[in-house]
């Protein structure tokens, strides 16, 4: 997911509540939410959606985002992570995708691989706490989804790393090969495929993750003058598949399909998603390809992402469409519409990967580019949201591009979309116990049962329609379910209108709304 790698391969060849503003001080332990201003979408008169996946990628490899450097104390690491969650909330996001296995290592006490060097500076060094457990709990307290991001085959960012003595790559040197200055597990070895799945499932089975996520690293990106050294593996394990390029793609297909099966068997509510390079194939290579002329993930990294969608091996696909409108090799609109067409009539969700780093480094010609991207993605019903790389770019925003996007599109919170491939059942409707106007705003208290989350809505009339609950302007906040009754303070509200509460299961299936209640004074 490092931006440098993206540029190289676009050739001109063939329980706190989630709102959208910072929290005010709580009143008697009740989270307080400022009443949001109206958004200013480019599509005049359009209501913001009540459901939209909004996430950032938080990268740990070479300390891109978190931790900012290796060797921080546990307290410093926790503080940095909480600051990233603060940013996510302030932007109106509802999910974080956190890299927890960047280089055949772990951000949890793994039964298969050592602690990551990006935590302490030394591979195998105990950070003194369980980062994965802490991260999940902190995200859920704010009702942010937590997707654990794994890199299946990358072992090290150098060809001759210092690996701990019991590292699987040292115990089984026949499993790895160097390429392009890095070290990789061999995807063609069945025993490797089984091992990396076990290593990733260790986190999925033991921790309360909401999603499991791969990026675009499978076979390595090409390096001039080098060939992938897997001829011996091909000779031993090809099973008659020719040419070698098809065999490599099938190795990745097996990884994807088997991981999907294992996750569904272990935790059917966990969403499995992949973020591939944005171009599957060009139309010049395949009639089904996009009208583009850039590098193709099908060829350069052996990733047949379209097949994953058609086979239903992923719950969501998150293509990295890291280019601007009008790009000569990979026009943003062309690719977005191509992916929307390909997921239509499937159960696979579509989130668009956005290059926030290009919005702040001058690559995008206009400061409105990111916001304009969301104008398009929101206009296409097949698209369920957006994910931004990198987190540091969202924070730094030297051009004001992120601020423009948030102002135009994220002034109101959003619920996570339901994905048709993920099972679930709506909880029973909650009961509003009281809604009353105070000096601070409107306090709403309710009771529910069997829910994971709740949402508070502010409506103009007592009659609640489906359209009301699809309009993000009516959504005040979401909150993680607790024990007993719960309450939220809608800060700054004047007591007009009506309030309802809805309940959600783990996969965001929505209950019937509560009875609409007008605040007492």
C-alpha positions, 0 to 999 in steps of 0.5 A: 500500500506504499504510494511509491509502489503505485506510481511505478506501475501506472505506465502509458503502455498498453462506546463513545458515540460516532458523530462528525464533530468533536465531542463536547464535554459529557453531561452526567456521563452522557456523550454530547454531540454537537448539532451538525451543520447542513452539508453542501454537496455538489449535487444540489438538493441531494441528501447525504446517505445514511449508510456509507462505508468511510474508512482510513488505512492505518499503515504500520509497515516501515512505520508509515502511520502507526506507530510513528517510529519503532521503540515508543513506550506502550503508553506512547503507542496507545496515545498515538493510536487514540489520536488516529481514532480522534481523527477518524471521528472528527472526519465522520468516518465509521471504520479503521483498517489497521495493518497488523501483519505487515511482514510475516510478523504480528501485532498480537501475541501470535502462536505462529510468528514473532512480534513485529519489529515496527513495535519495539525496533527489534523483531520478537520484542515484547511491547508490554501489552497486546496492541491488537486487543487494545486497538479493537476495544478502543475502536469499538468504544467509539463504535468504529468498525475494526478491520484487521489488515494482513499481508499474506506473503511479504516476509521482510522489506530487505533481502537479508533481514535479521529474523529471530531464530525460530521465525518460520522463514528461518526454520523453513528456508525453502519457503522463501525467495528474495526479489526486488530487495525484499523477502517473500514466502513462495505463494506456489507452495501448498504448505506456505499457503496453509501456514499463512492462512493459519497465521492470519486466522490466529488473529481472526479467531481469537480477537473481536475483529469486524473485518479481515483485509488484504491489500494488493500485495500477492506476487511481488510487483515487477522489477526491471531485470529480475524474474520471480524465482519460482521455476522449481516450485512450478515444476513440482506443483503445477499439476499441468497448469500452463502457462506459469502465469495462469498457475500463479493466478490460481495460487492466489485464487486458492488463497482467497477462496480458502480464506473466505471459506475459513472465515465464514466457517469460524466467524460468519459475521467477519467481513472479508475484503481485498483492496487490489490494484485499480486496473484488472485488465485493459480492454486491449487485453481482454474485452471485459477490461476497462478503457485504460492503458495502465498496468494490469493487476491480472498480469503484474501481481497475478491478481484476478480480482474480477474472478474473486467478485464473480465467485463471491470469494470476497464480501467487499472489493476495495480497488485502489483507484489512485488517479484523477479525473482525466488521467490519460492512462487510468481515468478515475471516472472510467475505472469507478464506473467499470467496477460499479458495473462489475459488482452489479447483480452480485452480493459483493460490496464495493468501496473505492480506494482513494489516494489522499496522499496525492491530494496533498503532494501536488499530484492532483491538479485541483484541491477539490479532486477528492470531494469531486470523487465522492460526488461521483461515487455517491451517484452510483448505487453500486458503490457503498463507500470510500477508503483513504490512504494514507492516514497521515495524509488525512491528518496533514492536509497541506492543501485543504483538499481533505477539509473540502471533502469533509465539509462537502460530504461528511458533515453528518455521520453514516451507518456502515452498509449491510453487505448481502453476503454476510449473514445477520438478523435485525434486533428488536426495536428499542424503547425510548424511555425519555427525551427531554430538553435541557440547557445543553440540548436534548437528552434521549434515553432508551432501553434495548435488547440483543443489539450491538449498536444503536442510532439516534435520529432527529426527525421533523414529524412523528411519522417515520418513513423508510426515506427518513431513515435513508437520509443522513441529515436525520442521523444524529449519532451511533453508539455501541450497545452497553448494559441496561439503559443508554442515553445520548445528549444531542447538544445544541438541539432546541427541542423541536421535532421528534426522536427515534432510536434504531438498533443494529446487529453485528452486521448492521441489520436495522431494527424497526424504529422505536416510537417517535418521541417529542422532547419534554421541556 
